[in-house]
Amino acid sequence: MLNIVGIVIVGAILFPIYWMVVSSFKVQGEIFQMPPTLFPNEWYVEGYTSQLGGALGRSFINSLIVALSSMAIVVILAIPASYGLARYPVPGKKWMILFFLVTQMLPVTVVLTPMFILFKKLALLNSLAAPILATATLGIPFSVLILRTYFLNAPKELEDAAMIDGCNRFTAFLRIMIPISYPGIIVSATFSFLFAWGDLIYSMTFISNSDMWPLTAGVYNSMGKYGIQWNNLLSFATITVLPVLAMFILLQRYIISGLTSGAVK
Amino acid sequence: MEINKRNLLISLAYVVPALIFMLVLIGYPLFYNIKISFQHLDLMTLNNPDVAFAGLENYRKVIGLDSFHIAFKNTFFFTFWSIFLQFTIGFALALFFNMKFRLAGFLRGLTLVSYLVPIVITSLLFKFMFNQSVGIINYILLSFGFVDQPIEWLTHPELAMWSVIIANVWVGAPFNMMLLSTGLSSLPDDIYEAASIDGANKFKQFVYMTLPMLRPVIMIVIMMGFIFTFKVFDLIFVMTAGGPVNATEVLSTLAYKLSFDQFNFSQGAAASNILFFILFIVSLIYLRMVRSDEVM
């Protein structure tokens, strides 16, 4: 009985996503039809097929480049930083941790104009580098704080044992600490990817050339147009959500533990 | 001495790359935003390094704007109702999924998808569902007889605010539920057994045992809710862009418009600094509450 109630509740919560996918396969006339159909009468796939060679395909590649590069930067910078903050008496450690904590609370508008000016000076406007660098600033503090707790809780004895066996501190870190902290690394990599994948404001502000827009900016800019082609737009949206769903299904366990440990610990 | 110096260098080598990255891309912008809020920076002076000092003028002007008053009030209204609803719904869901049944864990996890969907897509989806003519929400309300004609969700000033709040609650409630669930599962079972033997019913157990024991987690959830909701930008920007006629304007959308629609970068900076200042105070209280043992 509770199982059924639970399924109904979750069904209601996830209904918008179902509605997005279903509507993306309806012909324009069916979207306006009342009562609405829960399932397309006539399957419309042009929303996907005709756009894949054009804006949709291009944006998907752009999103992928931005999200993967941003994730790579975060992982490369955050893993050693969190390890250093967990294991060494770094001078100014408290202030560094406080800095990482506060950056997570910054409203985006505070850094938007200065970043715009900075990227203009560095000639990075209208390149994917701008959103890559900007979104990495979201992933780094999140990952440093999450990973630090993993490294703090990792058994120090293993590291000591590795050093007795001839590793130095750094190789012990590479060979022992990174492998045993993999759940934390998966969490921070996943979230860094998702932060960058979901970014609208940085891409929109720093890139004016529509060929370089990620999916989010593509969706946003098609929304304002007069007479929205809902089915085409929703196929764009469905493609945007697809990697998120895929990652969630694959990494559900890590995502949930990461979210709760990051917040409450 | 030699070794200490070496250790210091090693320990810094781990931390410094990330720190430099963040200082250049966040620390410097943060400082720069404060600087330009005391200058007159607009499109004309953007390339001029020596912009005149303006004192508190930008802050005075921004605070004097009618739209600032509206945005300020709206920000609190949006934050209060978002938190109230996402907390209550999140708590109810947490209590429900805390009951032991087979699919509980799986289903609870599944709701998190709404938290992970990119905000632009969430905004688009709710815009679609709230649409006056094609929207499913109006259809449901009409067919159950709650209303007798389609409602202008996004174009009616009062309803537009509720539309963005509902969308935001959809995003936030599962996250609240997750944190509260973790809190609930850490409560000891045996005292509940003792209480029911002593004749306390479920309601009394909830009010006199669950709530007090969960107090620390509840405080964290609400504080985090405040910090994340108070600065919401994308959702409102995409769903209503602050309209109709400022009805959903909040401090973050106002700051964005001052900077990137009117190109009055200094006033935009002042507005976003005011937003940041309020958040900073709340963040400090929050940090003191949760991280005091770990950080300080």
Interface residues (C-beta under 8 A of the other chain):
Chain A: L2 N3 V5 G6 I7 I9 V10 I13 L14 P16 I17 W19 M20 S23 I31 F32 M34 P35 P36 I73 L77 A78 P80 A81 Y83 G84 L85 Y88 P89 V90 P91 K94 M96 I97 L98 F99 F100 L101 V102 T103 M105 L106 P107 V108 T109 V110 V111 L112 T113 P114 M115 I117 L118 L133 A134 A136 T137 I140 P141 V144 R169 F170 L194 W197 G198 L200 I201 T205 T216 V219 Y220 M223 W230 L233 L234 A237 T240 V241 V244 L245 F248 Q252 I255 I256 L259 T260 A263 V264
Chain B: N7 L8 I10 S11 L12 A13 Y14 V15 P17 A18 L19 F21 M22 V24 L25 I26 G27 Y28 P29 L30 Y32 N33 I36 L46 L93 F96 F97 M99 F101 R102 L103 A104 L107 G109 L110 T111 L112 V113 S114 L116 V117 P118 I119 V120 I121 T122 L124 L125 F126 K127 F128 M129 S133 V134 I136 Y139 S143 W170 A173 P174 F175 M178 L179 T182 G183 V217 I220 M224 I227 F230 K231 F233 D234 F237 V238 L251 S252 A255 Y256 S259 F260 F265 G268 A269 A271 S272 N273 L275 F276 L279 F280 S283 L287 V290 R291 V295 M296
